Amino acid sequence: MDILKMVWPLIVLQYALVIWALVDLARRPKVRHLPKVAWVILILFVNFFGAIGYLVFGREEA
């Protein structure tokens, strides 16, 4: 049970980051480097690094 208390914040952070990246991706008309479908696949299946990769490299400048 002690390990769950330590991991719980990381799980919440992971899901929050994925949701944030997907919402941002859906709202942006253009993205960089990859098509939107590829970004969705990366965000969902590469877990933490897919969402961070999109937020750092995939967002079109405002």
JOMO-V531614 format. One record per helix or strand of 3 or more residues. SS is the DSSP state (H for helix, E for strand). FROM is the first residue (numbers start at 1). TO is the last residue. If there is no record, write none. Layout:
# JOMO-V531614
SS,FROM,TO  SS,FROM,TO
This chain:
# JOMO-V531614
H,2,27  H,36,45  H,47,58
